[in-house]
Amino acid sequence: MTEMKRNKKELSPGQREVLLGSLKARFAKNITRHEGIAWAKVQEKLEANTENLWSLHEMERTGGEPDVVGHDKKTGEYIFYDCSTESPDGRRSLCYDREALEARKENKPRDSAMNLASGMGIELLTEEQYRELQKLGKFDTKTSSWVKTPSPIRKLGGALFCDRRYDTVFVYHNGAESYYAARAFRGSLKV
């Protein structure tokens, strides 16, 4: 099958091989993020779902460095988060959502965090998930990341973001239409 005919959300065999190699190496290097989880089981799940592989490829391509951070025993799913030390640089300078993007009269960013995440097939981390991630290492010490904002805050025009400073995780607010070169978003994916 030629690349032109290949499904947009399907990786070529070569892309799959490179991605699985990267994920396996990261998994082995950061074993404390997923103690008690066997890579063979994760890989089996990944190979069974090409759309999840495509989403992980997008996370990787945009600088997220996805890694396994948990296992949902009820559903059997493995949980991946973006684990790049700083917010993924391929996803920076985005406002929060489409509504915020459309509200900007000038100097619009190229996209919004919620729209890009949806297109990648992933979810923005919640504040709780962001705090869980910070227990696994020190992330966003120089950058910040949009997090899923509760609807009452969003209805009033705001959006939340988090970072780590002074060895403490902080949650802040901004107008949802704002965007910064040092702010992106971190995503999660269940496989």
N, C-alpha and C positions, 0 to 999 in steps of 0.2 A: 504494500500500500504506500503510495507516495505521501510526502509530508502535506501536500495540498489537500489530499482527500482524508487525511487523518483527522479524527475528532479533535476539536480545539482543546478539550480538556483531557487529552490522552498523550502520554509521553512516548517517545520512541524507545526502543529497547536500549539504546545507548544512554539516553537520558535517565531511564529507570536504573540502569546499572550504576551510573555515576552518583545519582541521588542516594540509592540504598547504601553504597559504599561510604558516602559522607555521613549519613545518619548512623550507620554502624560504628564508624570511627568515633563520632561524637558521643554515642551511647557508651562505648567502652572507656573513653577518656573521662567521662563525668558520671561514673557509676553511683556516686552518692545521691544523685538526683532521682534514682529509680532502683534502689536496693530491693532485691528479691524478684526483680522482673528479668526474664530471660529474653535476650535479643531474638532468638529463633522464633519465639511466640509472636513478638512484635512484627517481625519480617513476614511471617505467615499471614497476619492480618493485613499488612500493607499490600502484599502481592495479590490479595483477594479483592482489593478495591482500588481500581485505577484512578477514580476521581479523587480519593484521599491522597494518593501519590501525587497527583497533579497539584493539589492544594499545598502539600508539603514542598513541592518543587517551587511553587510561587513564594512560599515563606522563605525558602533558602535563597532564591533568586533576588529577593528584595532585601537580603541581609539579616533575616531573623534568626538564623542558626537554630531551627527547631530541634527539640529534644524531648524525650519521654520524661514526664514529671509525675506520672501516676497511672493507676489502673483501677477502673471502676468495676468492682467485683460483681455488682448486680447485672451490668450490661455486658461485661467482658471487654469493654472498650479500653484502649490505651489512650492516655491524654498527653498531647504534645502542646508545649508552649514555646513561643519565641524566647530563646535563651541567649541572645547576643548581649554582650556586656553593656553596650549602649543601645538606645532605641534604634531600630533598623533604619539605616541611612537611605535605603531605597524607598522609604515610606514617609519621609519627613516633609515639612512644609505643606501640611494638609489641614484644612479646617475640620470640624467634627463630623458634620453630616450634610446631606444634599440640601436640606432646608437652609442651613447656614451658608453654603456655597452660593445658592441662588439669591440669598439676601445681600450678598456683597455687591456693591455698585461698581467698584473698580478694584484693581490689583487682586483679582481672584486667584486663589491657588489652583493648581492643575486638577485637584480632585479633593474628595473628603475621605476621612478615615473610615467611616461606616460604609461608604460606597465601595472603596477599594477592598476592604475586608470581605464584603459580600461577594464581590467579583472573584476573590481568591478562594471562596468557599470556607472562610474561617470566621470566628467571632472575636470581637475585641475582648480582652481580659476585663473582668469585673474588678472592682476595688479589692474584694476578698481574694480573688485569684492572683492579683498583683502582689498582695501581701504574702501569699503562699510562695510565689516565685522568689520573693526577696529572702525567704528562709533558706533557699538553696544556694545563695550567693549574693554578691553585691552588684546590682544592676542599676543602670541609669544614674550614675554618680556625676555625670556631666550633661546628661540629656534628660528629657521627660517623655512620658507616654500618655496619650489619651486613654481613658478607660471608659467602659460602658457607663453611661450617665443615667441615673434614675429619671423617669419621665417627668416628675414634678419639677425637677431642676431644669430639665431641657425645655419644658413648656414655658419657663420664665426667661429663656434665652441663654442659659448657661450650659456649660459642659465641664466635666471633671478630668483632671490629669494627675499623674503621680510621678514622683522621683525619689531618689535616695540622697540625702545630704546629712552630714554630721552623724553618720551611721544610724539614721532614722528614716523611715518611710513617711513621706508627706503626701497629703491629698490636697489639691488646690482646685480653684475654679477659674474659668475664663469665659468670655463670650464665645459661643460655639463657632462664630465666624472667624475667630482669630487663628493665626497659624504662625509657626516659628521654624527656623532652620534647625533647631535642636530638639524639635518635638515630632514624634511619629506615633505609632501605636504598636502594641504587642498583641498577638493573636493566640487563640487556642483552637485546637482541632481534636476531635475524638475519632479514633480509628477502631 
